[in-house]
Amino acid sequence: MSPRRVTLADVAKIAGVSPTTASLVLSGRGRELRISQDVEQRVLKAAAELQYRPNIVSVGLRTGTTRTIGFVSDTIATSRLAGDMIKGALEAARERGFMLFIGETEGDPELERLLLQAMHDRQVDGLILAAMYTRTIRVPKGMGAAPAVLLNALPKQRSPLPSVLPDEVEAGRRAARVLLDAGHREGIHLIGAGPGRRDLPRGGGVAAVERLIGIREVFGEAGVKVAGAHVCADWQPEYGLAATRALLEGGRPRALICFNDRVALGAYQALDDFGLKVPGDVSVVSFDDHPIAAWMRPKLTTVALPHYELGRKAVDVLFAEMGRDGDDAVGEGAAREGEVHRVPMPVRLRESVAAAAP
């Protein structure tokens, strides 16, 4: 049989005071209401000896806050790649004295509806609705019952909810600059999407469009023309392999921009099949900083998805929406309706880019 929970009445009895007096002391209002220091110390000592913990539900009913945040995602919790989003959110919430309730929908709209309802039933103070990959979503009706933030997602319809996203446009710019800084101006091919904004993988995707925008912008400003592009039906190694083989059958590139690290893995295999070395013959730059990027040989230069920082930023934006800072005071500069917050994507310079041949 589980031990009985220690109650406020137990603390009051040991301290020799009324439950009301014990409650006032433990809520930090003893001095304000002129409760003597001796009584205050007796209550605090009794609470410590009994290992008293306040009933969160009753505190929530009294104060209007449960100090909890709901985090509902599609497949983030079970993904090694994006799990750091949850870690970042957990740590940012814990620093403010809040707990994170995590639920996963596996992409099922009905399960999503039920999870959101469960979060509201538990009176969470705020909600984060997160996606594994950056995409547009239909905001569920249940999102309006508490302050909320979209993480790695943009609303398809007009919505007052703020969004937190990786800065994919700047990531595209940074990938292009890596090659320009190495002197590459000719023979640059895109593997995964492009050359036009409508040349996208199956299902399109925010990342593909925005990475293309950034790449085209930087190359356009530098007067560099992309030599070619190969759309991959899906950003997986086998499609990167097939696309790069098709390219190599028509000639030798000088540099590749692969639209993610899995595509780059396939490109590496195709280059090796044709007897070409990275980076001596062909430079390669990619996106995401998947764990395979550091395992590949040579190690892959890539623009990293900032999963941990995205999770932390989502909590920061949510607290602005909730109108509080870490001390429950009204926050300054609360997030504007529908605002999009971009988190920088850093370049991981490794071994796959070499100076262009003269």
C-alpha positions in Angstrom: 0.0 0.0 0.0 1.4 3.4 -1.0 2.1 5.8 1.9 -0.4 8.5 2.7 0.3 11.9 1.2 1.4 14.5 3.8 -1.2 17.3 4.0 -1.2 20.9 5.2 -3.2 19.8 8.2 -0.3 17.5 9.2 2.2 20.3 9.0 -0.1 22.6 11.1 -0.6 19.9 13.7 3.2 19.3 14.2 3.9 23.1 14.2 1.0 23.7 16.7 -0.7 26.3 14.5 -3.9 26.5 12.5 -4.0 25.2 8.8 -4.6 28.8 7.7 -1.5 30.0 9.5 0.6 27.2 8.0 -0.8 28.0 4.5 0.1 31.7 4.8 3.7 30.9 6.0 4.3 28.3 3.2 2.9 30.7 0.6 5.5 33.3 1.7 2.9 35.7 3.2 3.9 35.2 6.8 5.9 38.4 7.2 3.3 40.4 5.2 0.6 39.4 7.7 2.9 39.8 10.7 3.1 36.2 11.7 5.9 35.9 14.3 9.3 34.6 13.3 9.0 31.9 15.9 5.7 30.6 14.4 7.2 30.9 10.9 10.2 28.8 11.8 8.1 26.1 13.5 6.0 25.8 10.3 9.0 25.6 8.0 10.7 23.1 10.2 7.6 20.9 10.4 7.2 21.1 6.6 10.8 20.1 6.1 10.6 17.2 8.6 7.4 15.8 7.0 8.8 16.4 3.4 5.6 18.3 2.7 4.8 19.1 -0.9 1.9 21.4 -1.8 -1.0 19.8 -3.8 -0.4 21.3 -7.3 -4.1 20.9 -8.4 -5.3 22.9 -5.4 -2.6 25.5 -5.8 -3.6 25.8 -9.4 -7.3 26.3 -8.5 -6.3 29.0 -6.0 -3.6 30.8 -8.1 -4.8 30.2 -11.6 -1.6 28.5 -12.7 -0.4 24.9 -12.6 3.2 25.8 -13.7 3.0 23.3 -16.5 3.4 23.4 -20.3 2.0 21.0 -22.8 4.3 19.9 -25.6 2.4 18.1 -28.4 4.4 16.8 -31.4 4.0 14.4 -34.4 7.1 12.2 -34.0 9.8 14.4 -32.2 9.8 12.4 -29.0 10.7 9.2 -30.7 13.2 10.7 -33.1 17.0 10.8 -32.4 17.4 13.5 -34.9 15.0 16.1 -33.4 14.9 15.0 -29.8 17.1 17.9 -28.7 14.0 20.1 -29.4 12.4 18.5 -26.4 15.6 18.8 -24.4 15.8 22.5 -25.1 12.2 23.1 -24.1 12.5 21.0 -21.0 15.6 22.9 -19.7 14.1 26.3 -20.5 10.8 25.3 -18.7 12.7 23.9 -15.7 14.7 27.0 -15.3 11.4 28.8 -14.7 10.1 26.2 -12.3 7.7 24.7 -14.9 7.1 21.1 -15.9 6.7 19.9 -19.5 3.9 17.4 -20.3 4.8 15.6 -23.6 2.4 13.9 -26.0 3.0 12.5 -29.4 0.4 12.1 -32.2 2.3 10.1 -34.8 0.6 12.4 -37.3 -3.0 11.2 -36.4 -5.4 14.3 -36.3 -7.8 12.5 -33.9 -5.0 11.6 -31.5 -3.8 15.2 -31.8 -7.3 16.5 -30.9 -7.5 14.1 -27.9 -4.0 15.1 -26.6 -4.7 18.8 -26.8 -8.0 18.2 -24.9 -6.1 16.2 -22.3 -3.6 19.1 -21.9 -6.4 21.5 -21.4 -8.1 19.2 -18.9 -4.9 19.3 -16.9 -5.0 23.1 -17.0 -1.6 23.6 -18.6 -0.6 27.2 -18.6 0.6 27.1 -22.2 0.9 24.8 -25.2 3.6 24.1 -27.8 2.5 22.3 -31.0 5.6 21.0 -32.7 6.5 19.3 -36.0 9.4 17.0 -36.8 10.1 18.8 -40.1 9.5 22.4 -40.9 6.1 22.5 -42.6 2.8 24.2 -42.9 -0.1 22.9 -40.8 -3.8 23.5 -40.1 -4.0 24.9 -36.6 -6.3 22.6 -34.6 -9.3 24.3 -33.0 -8.2 23.2 -29.6 -5.2 25.4 -29.7 -7.1 28.6 -28.8 -7.9 27.6 -25.2 -4.5 28.6 -23.7 -1.5 30.7 -24.8 0.2 28.7 -27.6 3.2 28.6 -29.9 3.9 26.6 -33.1 7.3 25.1 -33.3 8.9 24.1 -36.6 5.5 24.9 -38.2 3.7 27.7 -40.0 -0.1 28.0 -40.1 -1.8 27.4 -43.5 -4.6 29.7 -42.5 -4.5 33.1 -40.8 -3.7 32.6 -37.2 -2.7 34.8 -34.2 -0.3 32.1 -33.0 3.5 32.9 -33.1 5.8 30.4 -34.9 9.4 29.4 -34.1 11.3 28.2 -37.1 14.9 27.5 -38.2 16.2 30.3 -40.4 16.3 28.2 -43.6 16.7 31.2 -46.0 19.9 32.3 -44.2 21.0 28.6 -44.1 20.8 28.6 -47.9 22.8 31.8 -48.1 25.5 30.3 -45.8 25.8 27.1 -47.8 26.3 29.1 -51.0 28.9 31.4 -49.2 30.9 28.3 -48.1 31.5 27.5 -51.8 32.1 31.1 -52.8 34.6 31.6 -50.0 36.5 28.5 -51.3 36.6 30.1 -54.8 33.9 28.0 -56.5 32.2 29.9 -59.3 31.6 27.2 -61.9 30.3 23.7 -62.1 28.1 24.0 -59.0 25.1 21.6 -59.0 22.2 21.3 -56.6 21.1 17.8 -55.5 17.6 17.5 -54.0 15.7 20.5 -55.4 15.9 23.4 -57.8 16.9 25.2 -59.9 13.5 26.9 -59.7 11.3 27.4 -56.6 8.8 25.0 -58.0 11.3 22.3 -58.5 10.7 20.5 -55.2 10.6 17.0 -53.8 7.4 15.1 -53.3 5.2 17.1 -51.0 7.3 20.3 -51.4 8.3 21.6 -48.0 9.2 24.9 -46.3 12.9 23.9 -46.0 13.3 23.2 -49.7 11.7 26.4 -50.8 13.6 28.6 -48.3 17.0 27.0 -48.8 16.6 27.5 -52.6 15.7 31.2 -52.0 18.9 31.7 -50.0 21.1 29.8 -52.4 19.8 31.7 -55.5 20.1 35.0 -53.7 23.8 34.7 -52.8 24.8 33.2 -56.2 22.8 35.9 -58.0 24.5 38.7 -56.1 27.9 37.1 -56.9 27.1 36.7 -60.6 27.4 32.9 -60.3 25.0 30.7 -62.3 24.1 27.2 -61.0 25.3 24.7 -63.6 22.4 22.3 -62.9 20.0 20.8 -60.4 18.4 17.5 -59.8 15.2 17.1 -57.9 15.0 14.1 -55.5 11.6 12.5 -55.0 12.6 12.1 -51.3 15.6 13.3 -49.4 17.0 9.9 -48.7 20.4 8.3 -49.6 19.1 6.2 -52.5 17.6 9.3 -54.2 20.9 11.3 -53.7 22.8 8.3 -55.2 20.5 8.1 -58.3 20.5 11.9 -58.8 24.3 12.2 -58.5 24.9 9.2 -60.8 22.6 10.8 -63.5 24.6 14.0 -63.2 28.0 12.2 -63.4 26.9 10.4 -66.6 26.8 13.8 -68.3 30.0 15.3 -66.9 32.0 16.1 -63.8 30.8 18.8 -61.4 33.1 20.9 -59.3 30.9 21.3 -56.3 27.6 20.0 -55.0 25.0 21.5 -52.6 23.0 18.7 -51.3 19.7 19.6 -49.6 20.2 17.4 -46.6 22.9 15.1 -45.2 21.1 11.9 -46.2 21.1 13.0 -49.8 24.8 13.9 -49.4 25.5 10.4 -48.2 24.1 9.0 -51.5 26.1 11.6 -53.4 29.3 10.5 -51.7 28.6 6.9 -52.8 27.9 7.9 -56.4 31.2 10.0 -56.6 33.1 7.0 -55.2 31.5 4.8 -57.8 32.9 7.1 -60.5 36.3 7.3 -59.0 36.0 10.8 -57.8 37.3 12.0 -54.4 35.7 14.5 -51.9 36.9 17.2 -51.7 39.9 16.8 -54.0 37.7 16.3 -57.1 34.3 17.5 -56.0 33.4 19.7 -53.0 30.2 18.9 -51.1 28.2 21.1 -48.7 24.9 20.1 -47.1 22.2 20.8 -44.5 20.9 19.5 -41.1 24.0 18.3 -39.3 22.5 14.8 -38.9 24.8 12.5 -36.9 25.9 10.8 -40.2 27.6 14.1 -41.2 30.4 13.6 -38.7 30.6 9.8 -39.4 31.1 10.2 -43.2 34.6 10.2 -44.6 35.7 12.9 -45.2 33.5 14.5 -42.6 30.7 16.5 -44.2 30.5 20.4 -44.1 26.8 21.1 -43.3 24.5 23.9 -42.1 23.0 22.6 -38.8 19.4 22.5 -37.7 19.5 24.1 -34.2 17.1 21.7 -32.6 18.0 22.5 -29.0 17.9 26.2 -29.6 14.5 25.8 -31.3 13.0 24.1 -28.2 14.4 26.8 -25.9 13.1 29.6 -28.1 9.6 28.1 -28.2 9.4 28.3 -24.4 10.8 31.8 -24.4 8.1 32.9 -26.9 5.4 31.0 -25.0 6.3 32.9 -21.8 6.0 36.2 -23.7 2.6 35.0 -24.9 1.6 34.1 -21.3 2.6 37.6 -20.2 5.1 36.5 -17.6 8.8 36.2 -17.1 10.6 33.6 -14.9 9.2 35.3 -11.7 5.6 35.4 -12.9 5.7 39.1 -13.5 4.2 40.7 -16.6 6.8 40.1 -19.4 8.1 43.0 -21.4 7.7 43.0 -25.1 5.2 40.2 -25.3 5.2 38.4 -28.7 3.1 40.1 -31.4 0.2 38.2 -33.0 1.3 35.8 -35.7 5.0 36.7 -35.4 7.6 34.4 -36.9 10.7 33.9 -34.9 13.7 32.6 -36.8 16.5 30.7 -35.1 20.0 30.9 -36.8 21.4 27.7 -38.4 25.2 27.6 -37.9 27.7 26.2 -40.4 29.7 23.1 -39.3 32.9 23.5 -41.3 34.5 20.1 -41.7 36.5 18.4 -44.5 34.2 18.1 -47.6 35.0 21.5 -49.2 38.3 22.4 -50.8 39.6 25.4 -52.6 38.5 25.5 -56.3 41.1 24.4 -58.8 42.7 27.3 -60.7 
